[in-house]
Amino acid sequence: MNYKKLENSMDYAFKNRELLIEAMTHSSFKNENREYKGNNNERMEFFGDSILSFVITEYLFSKLSNQPEGGLTKARATIVCEETLSETAKALNLGEFMRFGKGEVITGGKERPSILADALEALIGAIYLDSNIENAKEFILRILDEKIKMAISGEIILDYKTALQEILQKNGQVEISYEVVLEEGPDHNKIFTIAVIADNKILGRGEGKNKKEAEQNAAKQAIEKGIRI
């Protein structure tokens, strides 16, 4: 794996390359390669998630001095959500640098939003452990710069379900339902696929680590496709 290429795209060189490798190791790789004695990226993702939340909270608190708590919470939620993080991870091409088990590759793990978002959080955790909070902060604010600006200006939609409902019901009542069409993975790490349906027509599908997340992604796809019922 050409991790030097990834470091160049990140504009950060690891002193301890093993931290980067751990951040890029999906649980499926460890499960299929018993000789690998290192960790998968789940613990590091947990750690990076907290660092990301702290850095974004601190930034918004300092920049939006007149914004009440509710506005700060909404802005932060749009920045640290799976959609924003997975899009940022795709821009860094993280899927191509991750280590997966063969089964996960076949089922599209390299492109799965939840996996990419988790990998980015693990990468943030790895940078902190390799150096300090300042380097982690610089990395976060640089790669999320445009998303942060969009969140502050209100350009990012967070509640796609509500937005979809408003579009569909602007000319009258329309019955909307969300149905689980697929469940994959073990109980502790399930991936749900949900379809949003109106007037007996599937408008969109979405994946997520829980049903709520999958419903939001289904509504998002429906909006992006352009809705016709």
C-alpha angles and dihedrals in degrees: 000000000000099000091163088069090053092048090052092052089048092046088226129106117205120228089199107041091187089072090057091047091051091050089053096047115101119206090247090064093054091045092054097039108055091175089067105096098182129093129269117236099262097098091044091049089054090052095044092050090062093047091049093049092049094049094048092044092051092047095049092044092054097041100041100049094160097044116108122230093265093055092047091050092050093048092048092048092055091051100047096039122118094252095056094043095046092050089051091048090052090053087056089046090232094161091067092054097048126101113231138172113253093252093055091050091052092052093051102263093152090065101033109122096216092053093047093048090050091048092054091052090048089051090053089051090049093053091051092049091046094051129346146297093274093061091045090049093049091050094048096048092045099050093040097041097113093041090051091052091049092049092050092049092047095243094130118081112218103175104053093166092061092043091051092048091052091051095047096044100043090103098036145312116322123180111234125188137178118213131187108236099172141016119192135178136027122314093261094051109028125163116208126202114201132183123211112218133192126173089357091301126117107233099178147342131222141183129218146156087249135021095257092055092046091051091053091050091048091052090047092054091049091053093046092049092052116250123256122167 
